[in-house]
């Protein structure tokens, strides 16, 4: 197994992330070192030739890539464990996301919620700001509606490794449905369900956004997808949202928030909205109802 990696900075990392979001089964990923905050581009390949070809593909989409990239030959165990350096426990208001290999050593305070996960290299570790923004919104909704959550249905759009959908189950929401266009992502999501003994409590499906939402209704929808896709499927997302429901949009660069909001305001179905930012990324919380002007 060959590992390719190089350090990337600021704006270049953002550009690469946008390209990778649109690249189905992307062989590269951007990782942030948990202690230093430095960003690195990583890719894993069966051979150096495959890695070089894929690097050329990426360079066709992204200008200004580093001229040199480190290429290492890894033993199987080294490859399987490489991403673990980038996945550390995370906590927000009593909600803990913990790598499954730290299950025995990590102490969860009494009365607090925990989700154990092993997201793998290909589907996100849960450390990315866009995923955490959704997780924070979900936890806030839970804390504000503790007595009602067992009657609230949830949809996770583009669920990846299933972190958000399974968090909703861990918080005792009534019914959770999640889908992703990548079949391998759904395999990983089901594995994560098993780590948390939630195998039979969530419906995972391989689907694109349009078919995934067809005929569905939910009180709380999370869509962590790139902004152009969110805007393209605005009608489908709003139609799937129940009366007085809450829609969380993430995967949006902070500079794109205003444009995405304007698109959804045009539906005439947004009663209230708010946004928060983490690093260069932002989210939108939209509450369905009577129109609110921007």
N, C-alpha and C positions, 0 to 999 in steps of 0.2 A: 504494500500500500504506500502511495506517495502523498505526502502533505506539502501543499504550496501555501506560503503565507508571506505577508508583507504588512508593514505598518501604513495606515492611511490617516489622514488628518481631516478634521472639520468638514468643510463643504464637499470634498471629494468623497468622504464616507457617506454623506447624505445622497449624493448622486448615485453611487454604487448601490445603496440600499433601495432606491427607487427602481433601478433596473432589475435587481434581484426579486423584488416583489412581483414584477410582471413576468419573470422567467420561471415557467412551470418546472418544478423539480430542479431548481437552481443548484448547481454543484458547488457554489461558493456561498459563504455567509460572512457577515460583519459581526465581530465579537468585541465586547468591551471588557478589558481586564478589570476584575472586580475591585482590586486594590489600588491600581494606578489610574484607572479610567481611560487608559490608552486604547485606541481602536485598531483592530487588526482584521485583515481580509484573509480568510482561510478557505482552502479547497482540498478535497480528498479524492484521489484517483487511483485506478488500478495500475497505471503506468505513467512514466514521465512523458511519453508521447501523448497520451490522452490529456494529461494536465496542460501541456503546451498548446495543444489544439484548442482547449476550452479557454485558456488564457487569451488566446488570439480572438476568440469569439467575444469575450468580455471587453477586450480593448477596442473592438469594432463599435461597441455601444458607448463606452466611457473613454473620453479623452483624458490625458494627463495621468494615466496609471504609472506607478513607479517603474523605472527602467529595469530594475532588478527585483526578482522575487526569490525568496528562499525556497529550496526544494529539498525535502528530507524523505528518506526511506524509513518507514515505520514498521515495527513488528505489529502483529494483529492486536495485541493487548494495548500497545501505545496508541493505536488509532482509535480503538473503542473508547479509551479513557480520555482522549485529548480534550474534548469539550468540557470535561468536568471542572477544569480550572476556571471556567467562565460561569458556572452555575452554583450560586451560593444561596443560602436561605434568605428569604425576604419576608418582611412582616409589615402589615398595615392595619392599625386599629383592631388588633386581636385576630387578624387573619394571617396565617403562616403558609408560605410556599416553601417546601423543604425537599431537597434532592433525596430520592428514595434510599441512596446509599448512606445517608445520614440519619435514617429513621431511628436507629437504636441509640444514637448519641445525642440527637437534638431533643431538648426538653421543651415541650409545649405547656405553657401555663394552664392551670385548671380553668375550664370554662371558655377557652379560646379555640378557634377553628384551625384545622390544618389540612393541607393537601400535599400528598407526597407525589413526586413526579420525576420522570426521566424522559425529557423531551427529545433527546437525541440531536445529532448535528443538523439534520435536514429540516426541522420543523420549528425551530425557535426554542429557546431555553426558558422563556418566561421572564428573562432578564431585560428584554427590550422595553423601552419606554412605552411603546404603543400598547403592549400587553398589560403592563402595570397600570396604565391609565384606565383601561377597562376594568381591571381587577379592583381598583380603588372605587370606581363608580358602583360596581356591583356590591361591594362591602358597605358603602354609604347607603345604598338603597335598602340593603338588609337591615342596617341599624335603624333606619327611619321607619321601617315597615315590619318589624319583627313579628307582630301579631298576625300579619296578613300574608307573609311570604309563602306559607304552605298552600295558598290559593293562587299563587302567581306562576304563570308559565313563562319559560325562557327559551329564546333561540340564540344560538351562537353561530354567526355567519362566518365562514372561512375559519373553521375551528382549529386548524393545524393540529397540534399535539393534544388538544382537548382541555387545556389548562383552565380556560374560563368556564366551559360547560361543566366540568367536574367541580370547580369551585362553587358554582351555583347549587349543585347537588349537595356538597358538603355544608352549605348554608341552609339546607332544608327547603329549597324552592320546590314547588309542587311537581312540575314536569319540565324536563329539559330535552331539547332537540338540537342537534348540532350537525353541520355538514361542511365538507371541504371538497374541492375538485380533485385533490390528489389522493388516490387510493392508499398510498403508503402512509400518508398523514393519519388516515382513519385507523390503520393498523396500530400506529403508535398511540393514538388516543384511547383505543380499547385496552392496550397494555397499561396505560396510566390508570384507567378505570379499575383494572384488576389490582393494582397496587393499593387502591383505596377501598376495595371491596364494594365497588359501585357498578359492577359489570351489567347488572340487569336493570339499572335505574336510569339509563340515558339512551336515547335513540341517536346513533351515529349513522350518517349516510354519505355516500360519495355522490356529489352533485355540484353543478354550477349554481350561481346565485339565483338565476331566474327559476330554474326547476326546483331548486332547494326550498324556495319560498312559496311555490305554487300551492294554493289551497290551505296555507298555514296562517295561524293567528297566534300572537303571543302578547303578553303584557309588558315584557322587558326583552328587548333585542339588542345584542351586541354585534357590531360589524367592524372588525379590525382588518380592513382591506384598504388598498391604496385609493386615494381621493378620486381619481378619474372613474374608477369602477363604482364607488359610492354614488357619484353624481349620475352616472349612466343608469343606475338601477334605483334611482330615488323613488319612483312610483311603486316598484315592487316592495321596497322596504317600508314605505308608509302604508301601503295596503295591508301588509302583514302585521302591522302594529295595531293592537286592540284599541278600543275607545279609551282615551285618557292614559294610553300606554307611554312607555319611556324607551327612547331609541338612543343608544350610545354608539357614536361613530368615532373610530380611531384609525390609525394608519395614515394620519394626515400631518404633513409638515405645518408648523405653526404659521408660516407665511401663506398657506392655502386655506386657512380656517374661514376667512371672510367669504371667499368664493364658494366653498362648499356650503356654508350656511345660507348664502343667497339662493343657491339652487334649491335647497330644501324649504326655505321660506316660500318659494314660489308655489309650493303645493297647496298653500292656504290652510294647512292642517297643523301648523306648529303654534302651540299656545305659549310656551316658554322655552327658553334656551339658555345655556351657559357653556363656557369653555374653560379648560385649564391646560396648562403647558408643563411639559417635562423635557428639559433639554431643548432640542430643536423640533420636538413633536408636540402636537396638541390633540385635543379631542373635542367633541360636541355632545352635549346632553340635550336632547330634544324631547319635549313633552307634547303629546298630541292634544289638539284642541283648537281653539279659535286663534286665528293668525295674530302673530306679534311682529311688528315692523322692526327691521334691522336698525 
